[in-house]
Amino acid sequence: MKFLNKISEILEKIITYFAISGLAFMLIIIFYQVVARYIFNNPPTWSEELALLVMIWISLLGAGIGFRKEIHMKVELFINLFPNWLRKILEIVVLILLGYFGYMMTKYSYILSIRLPNKMPATGIPVWWMYIPAMICGILIIFSVVIRITVDLIFGGERK
C-alpha cells in the first residue's frame, strides 16, 4: 500500500510544479496583455484565451490534488455525533459517492471533448483542451478515493 502513497506523492509533486509554472506563465501573459493594451494601445487577441486555458488547467489539477490532501470544505457537525464504527462506514459511503462524481466528471468531460471539434477563435487551440483537465481531475479524485478507502480506512494506514 506504500506503493499507492508513493505514486500519489509523485503525482502531487508533478502537478504542483506544473501549477507553479502555469501560474508564472499566466502572470507573464497577463502582464504582456496589460502593457500592450495601455502602453502600446495594441492588445493581443490570443492572450485572454491562453490565460483562461492555463487558469482552467491550474484550477482543476489543483482541485484533484486538494481532494487528496483533504483541503476541501466538509461539514463534520453531525458525523461526529455517531460512534467510531458508524463514522467509518459513513465516510466510506461518502467516498464512494465522491468516487462516482469523479467517474461522471471524467466520463462527461471526455464526451464533451470528442463532441466539440471546433477551435478557439483567437488562438486556434482546439476546444477539447479545456476539458482535458476536468478528465484528469476526475481520475485524480477516483485515485484518491481508492487510496483513502483501501490504505487509510480499511487497512488503517496513516497518511502524512
NORFENBEL-V955221 format. One record per pair of residues at least 24 apart in sequence whose ideal C-beta (glycine too) atoms are under 8 Angstrom apart, sorted by sequence separation. I is the first residue (numbers start at 1). J is the second residue. D is the distance in Angstrom with one decimal. If there is no record, write none. Layout:
I|J|D + I|J|D
This chain:
26|51|5.2 + 29|54|7.3 + 109|134|3.8 + 110|135|5.6 + 109|135|4.4 + 26|54|4.5 + 106|134|7.7 + 25|54|5.9 + 26|55|6.2 + 105|134|5.9 + 106|135|5.0 + 109|138|6.5 + 105|135|7.6 + 67|98|7.6 + 107|138|7.7 + 22|54|4.9 + 26|58|7.3 + 105|137|6.5 + 106|138|3.3 + 105|138|3.5 + 106|139|5.7 + 104|138|7.5 + 22|57|6.0 + 23|58|6.1 + 102|137|7.7 + 103|138|6.7 + 22|58|4.8 + 102|138|4.4 + 105|141|7.0 + 106|142|7.2 + 101|138|7.9 + 102|139|7.1 + 102|140|7.6 + 18|57|7.8 + 19|58|4.9 + 102|141|3.1 + 103|142|6.1 + 101|141|6.9 + 102|142|4.3 + 19|61|6.3 + 99|141|6.9 + 18|61|6.7 + 19|62|5.6 + 98|141|6.5 + 99|142|5.4 + 102|145|6.6 + 15|61|4.9 + 99|145|3.7 + 15|62|7.4 + 98|145|5.8 + 99|146|7.3 + 15|64|7.3 + 16|65|7.0 + 96|145|7.3 + 15|65|5.4 + 95|145|5.0 + 12|65|5.4 + 95|148|5.6 + 96|149|7.6 + 11|65|7.8 + 95|149|5.4 + 12|68|6.9 + 12|69|7.7 + 92|149|5.9 + 95|153|7.7 + 8|68|6.1 + 92|153|6.0 + 91|153|6.5 + 88|153|6.1 + 53|120|7.9 + 53|123|8.0 + 49|120|5.0 + 49|121|7.8 + 53|125|6.7 + 61|133|5.7 + 64|136|6.6 + 68|140|7.0 + 49|122|4.9 + 50|123|6.0 + 60|133|3.8 + 64|137|4.1 + 67|140|6.8 + 48|122|7.4 + 49|123|4.8 + 56|130|5.5 + 59|133|7.8 + 60|134|5.6 + 63|137|5.5 + 64|138|7.9 + 67|141|5.2 + 50|125|7.8 + 57|132|8.0 + 61|136|6.2 + 64|139|7.7 + 65|140|6.9 + 68|143|7.9 + 46|122|4.7 + 49|125|7.1 + 53|129|6.2 + 57|133|4.7 + 60|136|7.1 + 61|137|6.5 + 64|140|3.0 + 68|144|4.0 + 45|122|4.2 + 46|123|4.7 + 53|130|6.3 + 56|133|5.8 + 60|137|4.2 + 64|141|6.0 + 67|144|5.1 + 61|140|7.6 + 68|147|7.3 + 64|144|7.5 + 68|148|7.9 + 11|140|7.3 + 11|143|7.8 + 8|143|7.2 + 8|144|7.3 + 8|147|5.9 + 4|146|7.6 + 5|147|6.9 + 4|147|5.0 + 4|150|7.3 + 5|151|6.4 + 4|151|5.9 + 1|150|6.7 + 1|151|4.6 + 5|157|7.6 + 1|155|5.9 + 5|159|7.3 + 1|157|5.7
